[in-house]
Amino acid sequence: MRNAVLVIALFASAGLAGCDTGGSRVSETSAVAATFGPSPLRVAAGTLVDVRLGTTVSSAITGLGDRWRGTVSREILIDDRVAIPAGSEVEGVVTNVQDARDGLRGLLDLSITSISVTGNPTSMRADSEPIIAGSLRAQNLGTDPDADPSRGGAHGSGVHAVAVGGILGAALHSHAGPTANDFQVTLGQGTTLSFTVIEALTLR
């Protein structure tokens, strides 16, 4: 009888030791996760990033290589996790600009060079389609002076890049045609542009 009790006690002790070991393993796993954080997220090439400009950029006064700033207007999800929150700050550069001179229409081309996610700046390469005064793209961004004011246009919060003149110019100035300023591209503060990620990046 005494031997049977001893055997039972040994099995019980072994079981408790096993439970302690399992608990230790869970604790170690939790500690590792807490130390290294969640796995990094990869933003693939081709991902669209919508950016709201924080500065005004104009083909009339902006130079090649000039810097601009903005914020992400719509969060980007990767695997049901927020990779890039809305409001993340971005910085970019003017990669092409053409002043409206000698009958040429103004042109602007912008690229993103870096993004700051939760305060951590990361290099980023993302491009946008060029914007040419009077083009369909420019009109879609609100260049039509008769457009809804909420879209910008002639009210200054969007893009003003429409060729006025013609009948209107003749009515106002009997011998005056459209001026160079009428063919410029101006992206006002608050204009939203879509950029395409060119090189994949990893965010932690």
CYANA upper distance limits for C-alpha pairs under 8 A (distance plus 0.5 A):
  1 MET  CA      5 VAL  CA      6.91
  2 ARG  CA      6 LEU  CA      6.84
  3 ASN  CA      7 VAL  CA      6.81
  4 ALA  CA      8 ILE  CA      6.84
  5 VAL  CA      9 ALA  CA      6.73
  6 LEU  CA     10 LEU  CA      6.81
  7 VAL  CA     11 PHE  CA      6.87
  8 ILE  CA     12 ALA  CA      6.72
  9 ALA  CA     13 SER  CA      6.67
 10 LEU  CA     14 ALA  CA      6.73
 11 PHE  CA     15 GLY  CA      6.70
 12 ALA  CA     16 LEU  CA      6.83
 13 SER  CA     17 ALA  CA      6.76
 14 ALA  CA     18 GLY  CA      6.74
 15 GLY  CA     19 CYS  CA      6.83
 16 LEU  CA     20 ASP  CA      6.74
 17 ALA  CA     21 THR  CA      6.75
 18 GLY  CA     22 GLY  CA      6.77
 19 CYS  CA     23 GLY  CA      6.65
 20 ASP  CA     24 SER  CA      6.59
 21 THR  CA     25 ARG  CA      6.76
 22 GLY  CA     26 VAL  CA      6.87
 23 GLY  CA     27 SER  CA      6.68
 24 SER  CA     28 GLU  CA      6.58
 25 ARG  CA     29 THR  CA      6.69
 26 VAL  CA     30 SER  CA      6.70
 27 SER  CA     31 ALA  CA      6.59
 28 GLU  CA     32 VAL  CA      6.73
 29 THR  CA     33 ALA  CA      6.78
 30 SER  CA     34 ALA  CA      6.59
 31 ALA  CA     35 THR  CA      6.59
 32 VAL  CA     36 PHE  CA      6.66
 33 ALA  CA     37 GLY  CA      5.78
 33 ALA  CA     38 PRO  CA      7.38
 38 PRO  CA    204 ARG  CA      8.31
 39 SER  CA    204 ARG  CA      7.60
 40 PRO  CA    202 THR  CA      6.99
 40 PRO  CA    203 LEU  CA      6.08
 40 PRO  CA    204 ARG  CA      4.92
 41 LEU  CA     78 ILE  CA      7.37
 41 LEU  CA     83 ALA  CA      6.83
 41 LEU  CA    202 THR  CA      6.12
 41 LEU  CA    203 LEU  CA      5.69
 41 LEU  CA    204 ARG  CA      6.82
 42 ARG  CA     78 ILE  CA      8.11
 42 ARG  CA    200 ALA  CA      7.42
 42 ARG  CA    201 LEU  CA      6.26
 42 ARG  CA    202 THR  CA      4.88
 42 ARG  CA    203 LEU  CA      6.75
 43 VAL  CA     47 THR  CA      7.41
 43 VAL  CA     78 ILE  CA      7.84
 43 VAL  CA     83 ALA  CA      8.06
 43 VAL  CA    200 ALA  CA      6.02
 43 VAL  CA    201 LEU  CA      5.84
 43 VAL  CA    202 THR  CA      6.68
 43 VAL  CA    203 LEU  CA      8.06
 44 ALA  CA    197 VAL  CA      7.78
 44 ALA  CA    199 GLU  CA      7.82
 44 ALA  CA    200 ALA  CA      5.01
 44 ALA  CA    201 LEU  CA      7.28
 45 ALA  CA    196 THR  CA      8.03
 45 ALA  CA    197 VAL  CA      5.46
 45 ALA  CA    198 ILE  CA      5.61
 45 ALA  CA    199 GLU  CA      5.63
 45 ALA  CA    200 ALA  CA      5.12
 45 ALA  CA    201 LEU  CA      8.50
 46 GLY  CA    196 THR  CA      5.99
 46 GLY  CA    197 VAL  CA      5.64
 46 GLY  CA    198 ILE  CA      6.82
 47 THR  CA    196 THR  CA      6.19
 47 THR  CA    197 VAL  CA      5.82
 48 LEU  CA    194 SER  CA      6.92
 48 LEU  CA    195 PHE  CA      6.13
 48 LEU  CA    196 THR  CA      5.21
 48 LEU  CA    197 VAL  CA      6.91
 49 VAL  CA     72 VAL  CA      7.53
 49 VAL  CA     74 ARG  CA      8.13
 49 VAL  CA     76 ILE  CA      8.05
 49 VAL  CA    194 SER  CA      6.14
 49 VAL  CA    195 PHE  CA      5.59
 49 VAL  CA    196 THR  CA      6.77
 49 VAL  CA    197 VAL  CA      7.84
 50 ASP  CA     72 VAL  CA      6.29
 50 ASP  CA     73 SER  CA      6.14
 50 ASP  CA     74 ARG  CA      6.68
 50 ASP  CA    192 THR  CA      7.09
 50 ASP  CA    193 LEU  CA      6.22
 50 ASP  CA    194 SER  CA      4.94
 50 ASP  CA    195 PHE  CA      6.73
 51 VAL  CA     70 GLY  CA      6.72
 51 VAL  CA     71 THR  CA      5.96
 51 VAL  CA     72 VAL  CA      4.96
 51 VAL  CA     73 SER  CA      5.84
 51 VAL  CA     74 ARG  CA      8.33
 51 VAL  CA     90 VAL  CA      8.46
 51 VAL  CA    192 THR  CA      5.90
 51 VAL  CA    193 LEU  CA      5.89
 51 VAL  CA    194 SER  CA      6.77
 51 VAL  CA    195 PHE  CA      7.95
 52 ARG  CA     70 GLY  CA      5.93
 52 ARG  CA     71 THR  CA      5.84
 52 ARG  CA     72 VAL  CA      6.71
 52 ARG  CA     73 SER  CA      6.26
 52 ARG  CA    189 GLN  CA      8.22
 52 ARG  CA    190 GLY  CA      5.83
 52 ARG  CA    191 THR  CA      6.03
 52 ARG  CA    192 THR  CA      4.78
 52 ARG  CA    193 LEU  CA      7.03
 53 LEU  CA     68 TRP  CA      8.35
 53 LEU  CA     69 ARG  CA      6.77
 53 LEU  CA     70 GLY  CA      4.74
 53 LEU  CA     71 THR  CA      7.14
 53 LEU  CA    188 GLY  CA      7.95
 53 LEU  CA    189 GLN  CA      5.79
 53 LEU  CA    190 GLY  CA      5.58
 53 LEU  CA    191 THR  CA      5.98
 53 LEU  CA    192 THR  CA      6.78
 53 LEU  CA    193 LEU  CA      8.24
 54 GLY  CA     68 TRP  CA      8.14
 54 GLY  CA     69 ARG  CA      5.93
 54 GLY  CA     70 GLY  CA      4.92
 54 GLY  CA     71 THR  CA      7.54
 54 GLY  CA    189 GLN  CA      5.62
 54 GLY  CA    190 GLY  CA      6.64
 55 THR  CA     68 TRP  CA      6.76
 55 THR  CA     69 ARG  CA      6.61
 55 THR  CA     70 GLY  CA      7.56
 55 THR  CA    188 GLY  CA      7.45
 55 THR  CA    189 GLN  CA      5.41
 55 THR  CA    190 GLY  CA      8.32
 56 THR  CA    186 THR  CA      7.65
 56 THR  CA    187 LEU  CA      6.10
 56 THR  CA    188 GLY  CA      5.03
 56 THR  CA    189 GLN  CA      5.41
 57 VAL  CA     61 ILE  CA      8.38
 57 VAL  CA     62 THR  CA      6.75
 57 VAL  CA     68 TRP  CA      8.10
 57 VAL  CA    186 THR  CA      6.27
 57 VAL  CA    187 LEU  CA      5.61
 57 VAL  CA    188 GLY  CA      7.06
 58 SER  CA     62 THR  CA      5.93
 58 SER  CA    108 LEU  CA      8.04
 58 SER  CA    184 GLN  CA      7.70
 58 SER  CA    185 VAL  CA      6.12
 58 SER  CA    186 THR  CA      4.58
 58 SER  CA    187 LEU  CA      6.58
 59 SER  CA     63 GLY  CA      8.23
 59 SER  CA     97 VAL  CA      6.45
 59 SER  CA     98 GLN  CA      6.50
 59 SER  CA     99 ASP  CA      5.68
 59 SER  CA    100 ALA  CA      7.97
 59 SER  CA    106 GLY  CA      6.25
 59 SER  CA    107 LEU  CA      6.62
 59 SER  CA    108 LEU  CA      6.59
 59 SER  CA    184 GLN  CA      6.26
 59 SER  CA    185 VAL  CA      5.84
 59 SER  CA    186 THR  CA      6.87
 60 ALA  CA     99 ASP  CA      5.92
 60 ALA  CA    100 ALA  CA      7.64
 60 ALA  CA    106 GLY  CA      8.12
 60 ALA  CA    181 ASN  CA      7.89
 60 ALA  CA    184 GLN  CA      6.61
 60 ALA  CA    185 VAL  CA      7.95
 60 ALA  CA    186 THR  CA      8.31
 62 THR  CA     66 ASP  CA      7.13
 62 THR  CA     97 VAL  CA      7.88
 63 GLY  CA     94 VAL  CA      7.80
 63 GLY  CA     97 VAL  CA      7.20
 64 LEU  CA     94 VAL  CA      6.04
 64 LEU  CA     95 THR  CA      6.50
 64 LEU  CA     96 ASN  CA      6.40
 64 LEU  CA     97 VAL  CA      6.53
 65 GLY  CA     93 VAL  CA      6.02
 65 GLY  CA     94 VAL  CA      5.50
 65 GLY  CA     95 THR  CA      6.54
 66 ASP  CA     93 VAL  CA      6.07
 66 ASP  CA     94 VAL  CA      5.91
 67 ARG  CA     91 GLU  CA      7.68
 67 ARG  CA     92 GLY  CA      6.18
 67 ARG  CA     93 VAL  CA      5.00
 67 ARG  CA     94 VAL  CA      6.99
 68 TRP  CA     91 GLU  CA      6.41
 68 TRP  CA     92 GLY  CA      5.76
 68 TRP  CA     93 VAL  CA      6.44
 68 TRP  CA     94 VAL  CA      8.09
 69 ARG  CA     89 GLU  CA      7.95
 69 ARG  CA     90 VAL  CA      6.37
 69 ARG  CA     91 GLU  CA      5.11
 69 ARG  CA     92 GLY  CA      6.73
 70 GLY  CA     89 GLU  CA      6.45
 70 GLY  CA     90 VAL  CA      5.82
 70 GLY  CA     91 GLU  CA      6.97
 71 THR  CA     86 ALA  CA      7.96
 71 THR  CA     87 GLY  CA      5.62
 71 THR  CA     88 SER  CA      5.87
 71 THR  CA     89 GLU  CA      4.96
 71 THR  CA     90 VAL  CA      6.11
 72 VAL  CA     85 PRO  CA      7.90
 72 VAL  CA     86 ALA  CA      5.59
 72 VAL  CA     87 GLY  CA      5.52
 72 VAL  CA     88 SER  CA      5.76
 72 VAL  CA     89 GLU  CA      6.99
 72 VAL  CA     90 VAL  CA      7.65
 73 SER  CA     86 ALA  CA      5.76
 73 SER  CA     87 GLY  CA      6.64
 73 SER  CA    192 THR  CA      8.16
 74 ARG  CA     85 PRO  CA      7.77
 74 ARG  CA     86 ALA  CA      5.36
 74 ARG  CA     87 GLY  CA      8.28
 75 GLU  CA     82 VAL  CA      7.28
 75 GLU  CA     83 ALA  CA      8.13
 75 GLU  CA     84 ILE  CA      6.03
 75 GLU  CA     85 PRO  CA      4.99
 75 GLU  CA     86 ALA  CA      4.86
 76 ILE  CA     82 VAL  CA      6.43
 76 ILE  CA     83 ALA  CA      6.18
 76 ILE  CA     84 ILE  CA      5.54
 76 ILE  CA     85 PRO  CA      6.98
 76 ILE  CA     86 ALA  CA      8.23
 77 LEU  CA     81 ARG  CA      5.79
 77 LEU  CA     82 VAL  CA      5.03
 77 LEU  CA     83 ALA  CA      5.96
 77 LEU  CA     84 ILE  CA      7.59
 78 ILE  CA     82 VAL  CA      6.80
 78 ILE  CA     83 ALA  CA      6.35
 83 ALA  CA    203 LEU  CA      7.54
 84 ILE  CA     88 SER  CA      7.34
 84 ILE  CA    117 VAL  CA      6.80
 85 PRO  CA    117 VAL  CA      7.70
 88 SER  CA    115 ILE  CA      7.51
 88 SER  CA    116 SER  CA      6.35
 88 SER  CA    117 VAL  CA      6.11
 88 SER  CA    118 THR  CA      7.78
 89 GLU  CA    115 ILE  CA      6.30
 89 GLU  CA    116 SER  CA      5.79
 89 GLU  CA    117 VAL  CA      7.85
 90 VAL  CA    112 ILE  CA      7.39
 90 VAL  CA    113 THR  CA      8.19
 90 VAL  CA    114 SER  CA      6.23
 90 VAL  CA    115 ILE  CA      4.80
 90 VAL  CA    116 SER  CA      6.77
 91 GLU  CA    112 ILE  CA      6.39
 91 GLU  CA    113 THR  CA      6.41
 91 GLU  CA    114 SER  CA      5.84
 91 GLU  CA    115 ILE  CA      6.89
 92 GLY  CA    110 LEU  CA      7.48
 92 GLY  CA    111 SER  CA      5.91
 92 GLY  CA    112 ILE  CA      4.56
 92 GLY  CA    113 THR  CA      5.38
 92 GLY  CA    114 SER  CA      7.26
 93 VAL  CA    110 LEU  CA      6.41
 93 VAL  CA    111 SER  CA      6.04
 93 VAL  CA    112 ILE  CA      7.00
 93 VAL  CA    113 THR  CA      7.42
 94 VAL  CA    108 LEU  CA      7.83
 94 VAL  CA    109 ASP  CA      6.45
 94 VAL  CA    110 LEU  CA      5.13
 94 VAL  CA    111 SER  CA      6.96
 95 THR  CA    108 LEU  CA      8.47
 95 THR  CA    109 ASP  CA      6.04
 95 THR  CA    110 LEU  CA      6.04
 95 THR  CA    111 SER  CA      7.00
 96 ASN  CA    107 LEU  CA      8.00
 96 ASN  CA    108 LEU  CA      6.33
 96 ASN  CA    109 ASP  CA      5.35
 96 ASN  CA    110 LEU  CA      7.62
 97 VAL  CA    106 GLY  CA      8.00
 97 VAL  CA    107 LEU  CA      5.84
 97 VAL  CA    108 LEU  CA      5.18
 97 VAL  CA    109 ASP  CA      6.83
 98 GLN  CA    105 ARG  CA      8.01
 98 GLN  CA    106 GLY  CA      5.71
 98 GLN  CA    107 LEU  CA      5.32
 98 GLN  CA    108 LEU  CA      7.19
 99 ASP  CA    104 LEU  CA      8.09
 99 ASP  CA    105 ARG  CA      7.72
 99 ASP  CA    106 GLY  CA      5.47
 99 ASP  CA    107 LEU  CA      7.36
 99 ASP  CA    184 GLN  CA      7.26
100 ALA  CA    104 LEU  CA      5.59
100 ALA  CA    105 ARG  CA      5.33
100 ALA  CA    106 GLY  CA      4.96
100 ALA  CA    107 LEU  CA      8.38
100 ALA  CA    180 ALA  CA      5.87
100 ALA  CA    181 ASN  CA      7.55
100 ALA  CA    183 PHE  CA      6.24
100 ALA  CA    184 GLN  CA      6.09
101 ARG  CA    105 ARG  CA      7.81
101 ARG  CA    106 GLY  CA      8.50
101 ARG  CA    180 ALA  CA      6.60
103 GLY  CA    180 ALA  CA      8.26
104 LEU  CA    183 PHE  CA      8.30
105 ARG  CA    132 ILE  CA      7.17
105 ARG  CA    133 ALA  CA      6.10
105 ARG  CA    134 GLY  CA      8.36
105 ARG  CA    183 PHE  CA      5.70
105 ARG  CA    184 GLN  CA      7.01
106 GLY  CA    132 ILE  CA      6.43
106 GLY  CA    133 ALA  CA      5.88
106 GLY  CA    161 ALA  CA      8.26
106 GLY  CA    183 PHE  CA      6.14
106 GLY  CA    184 GLN  CA      4.87
106 GLY  CA    185 VAL  CA      5.88
107 LEU  CA    130 PRO  CA      7.42
107 LEU  CA    131 ILE  CA      6.08
107 LEU  CA    132 ILE  CA      4.98
107 LEU  CA    133 ALA  CA      6.82
107 LEU  CA    184 GLN  CA      7.76
107 LEU  CA    185 VAL  CA      6.61
108 LEU  CA    130 PRO  CA      6.25
108 LEU  CA    131 ILE  CA      5.75
108 LEU  CA    132 ILE  CA      7.19
108 LEU  CA    185 VAL  CA      7.29
109 ASP  CA    128 SER  CA      7.33
109 ASP  CA    129 GLU  CA      7.19
109 ASP  CA    130 PRO  CA      4.95
109 ASP  CA    131 ILE  CA      6.81
110 LEU  CA    127 ASP  CA      7.06
110 LEU  CA    128 SER  CA      6.51
110 LEU  CA    129 GLU  CA      8.42
110 LEU  CA    130 PRO  CA      7.85
111 SER  CA    125 ARG  CA      7.67
111 SER  CA    126 ALA  CA      6.19
111 SER  CA    127 ASP  CA      5.00
111 SER  CA    128 SER  CA      6.67
111 SER  CA    195 PHE  CA      8.04
112 ILE  CA    124 MET  CA      6.93
112 ILE  CA    125 ARG  CA      6.15
112 ILE  CA    126 ALA  CA      5.53
112 ILE  CA    127 ASP  CA      6.88
112 ILE  CA    195 PHE  CA      8.20
113 THR  CA    123 SER  CA      6.49
113 THR  CA    124 MET  CA      5.46
113 THR  CA    125 ARG  CA      5.75
113 THR  CA    126 ALA  CA      7.55
114 SER  CA    121 PRO  CA      7.22
114 SER  CA    122 THR  CA      6.03
114 SER  CA    123 SER  CA      4.79
114 SER  CA    124 MET  CA      5.05
114 SER  CA    125 ARG  CA      7.66
115 ILE  CA    121 PRO  CA      6.05
115 ILE  CA    122 THR  CA      5.88
115 ILE  CA    123 SER  CA      6.93
115 ILE  CA    124 MET  CA      6.78
116 SER  CA    120 ASN  CA      5.55
116 SER  CA    121 PRO  CA      4.48
116 SER  CA    122 THR  CA      6.53
117 VAL  CA    121 PRO  CA      6.92
117 VAL  CA    122 THR  CA      8.17
122 THR  CA    203 LEU  CA      8.46
124 MET  CA    197 VAL  CA      8.16
124 MET  CA    199 GLU  CA      7.95
124 MET  CA    201 LEU  CA      7.49
125 ARG  CA    197 VAL  CA      6.50
125 ARG  CA    198 ILE  CA      6.12
125 ARG  CA    199 GLU  CA      6.44
126 ALA  CA    195 PHE  CA      6.15
126 ALA  CA    196 THR  CA      5.56
126 ALA  CA    197 VAL  CA      4.61
126 ALA  CA    198 ILE  CA      5.69
126 ALA  CA    199 GLU  CA      7.95
127 ASP  CA    195 PHE  CA      5.60
127 ASP  CA    196 THR  CA      5.86
127 ASP  CA    197 VAL  CA      7.18
127 ASP  CA    198 ILE  CA      7.45
128 SER  CA    193 LEU  CA      7.90
128 SER  CA    194 SER  CA      6.73
128 SER  CA    195 PHE  CA      5.03
128 SER  CA    196 THR  CA      6.84
129 GLU  CA    195 PHE  CA      8.29
131 ILE  CA    135 SER  CA      7.90
131 ILE  CA    137 ARG  CA      6.98
131 ILE  CA    138 ALA  CA      6.36
131 ILE  CA    185 VAL  CA      7.95
132 ILE  CA    137 ARG  CA      8.08
132 ILE  CA    138 ALA  CA      6.82
132 ILE  CA    161 ALA  CA      8.38
132 ILE  CA    185 VAL  CA      7.38
133 ALA  CA    138 ALA  CA      6.64
133 ALA  CA    161 ALA  CA      5.23
133 ALA  CA    162 VAL  CA      6.48
133 ALA  CA    163 ALA  CA      7.96
133 ALA  CA    183 PHE  CA      6.23
133 ALA  CA    184 GLN  CA      6.57
133 ALA  CA    185 VAL  CA      5.96
134 GLY  CA    138 ALA  CA      6.57
134 GLY  CA    139 GLN  CA      7.11
134 GLY  CA    143 THR  CA      7.99
134 GLY  CA    161 ALA  CA      6.61
134 GLY  CA    162 VAL  CA      5.54
134 GLY  CA    163 ALA  CA      6.79
134 GLY  CA    183 PHE  CA      7.97
135 SER  CA    139 GLN  CA      6.73
136 LEU  CA    140 ASN  CA      6.60
137 ARG  CA    141 LEU  CA      6.87
138 ALA  CA    142 GLY  CA      7.18
138 ALA  CA    143 THR  CA      6.22
138 ALA  CA    159 VAL  CA      7.55
138 ALA  CA    161 ALA  CA      7.34
139 GLN  CA    143 THR  CA      5.05
139 GLN  CA    144 ASP  CA      6.27
139 GLN  CA    162 VAL  CA      8.35
141 LEU  CA    151 ARG  CA      7.78
141 LEU  CA    152 GLY  CA      8.36
141 LEU  CA    153 GLY  CA      8.22
141 LEU  CA    158 GLY  CA      7.15
141 LEU  CA    159 VAL  CA      6.53
141 LEU  CA    191 THR  CA      8.27
142 GLY  CA    147 ALA  CA      6.95
142 GLY  CA    151 ARG  CA      5.93
142 GLY  CA    152 GLY  CA      5.93
142 GLY  CA    153 GLY  CA      4.94
142 GLY  CA    158 GLY  CA      6.36
142 GLY  CA    159 VAL  CA      6.03
142 GLY  CA    160 HIS  CA      7.64
143 THR  CA    147 ALA  CA      7.99
143 THR  CA    152 GLY  CA      8.05
143 THR  CA    153 GLY  CA      5.03
143 THR  CA    154 ALA  CA      7.48
143 THR  CA    158 GLY  CA      7.92
143 THR  CA    159 VAL  CA      5.67
143 THR  CA    160 HIS  CA      5.23
143 THR  CA    161 ALA  CA      5.83
143 THR  CA    162 VAL  CA      6.13
144 ASP  CA    153 GLY  CA      6.24
144 ASP  CA    154 ALA  CA      7.60
144 ASP  CA    160 HIS  CA      8.02
144 ASP  CA    161 ALA  CA      8.44
144 ASP  CA    162 VAL  CA      6.78
145 PRO  CA    153 GLY  CA      6.03
145 PRO  CA    154 ALA  CA      5.19
145 PRO  CA    155 HIS  CA      8.45
145 PRO  CA    160 HIS  CA      8.29
145 PRO  CA    162 VAL  CA      8.00
146 ASP  CA    153 GLY  CA      8.36
146 ASP  CA    154 ALA  CA      8.14
147 ALA  CA    151 ARG  CA      7.49
147 ALA  CA    152 GLY  CA      8.12
147 ALA  CA    153 GLY  CA      6.90
147 ALA  CA    154 ALA  CA      8.38
148 ASP  CA    152 GLY  CA      7.67
148 ASP  CA    153 GLY  CA      8.32
149 PRO  CA    153 GLY  CA      7.23
149 PRO  CA    154 ALA  CA      8.09
149 PRO  CA    155 HIS  CA      6.65
151 ARG  CA    157 SER  CA      7.95
151 ARG  CA    158 GLY  CA      6.76
152 GLY  CA    156 GLY  CA      6.20
152 GLY  CA    157 SER  CA      4.92
152 GLY  CA    158 GLY  CA      4.30
152 GLY  CA    159 VAL  CA      6.91
152 GLY  CA    160 HIS  CA      8.47
152 GLY  CA    191 THR  CA      8.39
153 GLY  CA    157 SER  CA      7.28
153 GLY  CA    158 GLY  CA      5.70
153 GLY  CA    159 VAL  CA      5.76
153 GLY  CA    160 HIS  CA      5.65
154 ALA  CA    158 GLY  CA      8.44
154 ALA  CA    159 VAL  CA      8.26
154 ALA  CA    160 HIS  CA      6.39
156 GLY  CA    160 HIS  CA      7.40
156 GLY  CA    188 GLY  CA      6.67
157 SER  CA    188 GLY  CA      5.69
157 SER  CA    189 GLN  CA      6.68
157 SER  CA    190 GLY  CA      6.63
157 SER  CA    191 THR  CA      7.06
158 GLY  CA    187 LEU  CA      6.52
158 GLY  CA    188 GLY  CA      5.60
158 GLY  CA    189 GLN  CA      7.75
158 GLY  CA    190 GLY  CA      7.28
158 GLY  CA    191 THR  CA      5.41
159 VAL  CA    185 VAL  CA      7.31
159 VAL  CA    186 THR  CA      5.85
159 VAL  CA    187 LEU  CA      5.18
159 VAL  CA    188 GLY  CA      6.45
159 VAL  CA    191 THR  CA      7.56
160 HIS  CA    184 GLN  CA      8.08
160 HIS  CA    185 VAL  CA      6.56
160 HIS  CA    186 THR  CA      5.87
160 HIS  CA    187 LEU  CA      7.57
161 ALA  CA    182 ASP  CA      7.24
161 ALA  CA    183 PHE  CA      6.31
161 ALA  CA    184 GLN  CA      5.78
161 ALA  CA    185 VAL  CA      4.94
161 ALA  CA    186 THR  CA      6.79
162 VAL  CA    182 ASP  CA      6.68
162 VAL  CA    183 PHE  CA      6.57
162 VAL  CA    184 GLN  CA      8.15
163 ALA  CA    178 PRO  CA      7.50
163 ALA  CA    182 ASP  CA      5.57
163 ALA  CA    183 PHE  CA      5.78
164 VAL  CA    168 LEU  CA      7.60
164 VAL  CA    169 GLY  CA      7.51
164 VAL  CA    178 PRO  CA      6.59
164 VAL  CA    182 ASP  CA      6.41
165 GLY  CA    169 GLY  CA      4.49
165 GLY  CA    170 ALA  CA      7.42
165 GLY  CA    177 GLY  CA      6.06
165 GLY  CA    178 PRO  CA      5.02
165 GLY  CA    182 ASP  CA      8.43
166 GLY  CA    170 ALA  CA      6.57
166 GLY  CA    177 GLY  CA      7.15
166 GLY  CA    178 PRO  CA      7.78
167 ILE  CA    171 ALA  CA      6.59
168 LEU  CA    172 LEU  CA      6.82
169 GLY  CA    173 HIS  CA      6.24
169 GLY  CA    174 SER  CA      7.93
169 GLY  CA    176 ALA  CA      6.89
169 GLY  CA    177 GLY  CA      6.26
169 GLY  CA    178 PRO  CA      7.06
170 ALA  CA    174 SER  CA      5.20
170 ALA  CA    175 HIS  CA      6.95
170 ALA  CA    176 ALA  CA      6.90
170 ALA  CA    177 GLY  CA      7.36
173 HIS  CA    177 GLY  CA      8.22
178 PRO  CA    182 ASP  CA      6.51
179 THR  CA    183 PHE  CA      7.85
180 ALA  CA    184 GLN  CA      7.30
187 LEU  CA    191 THR  CA      6.74
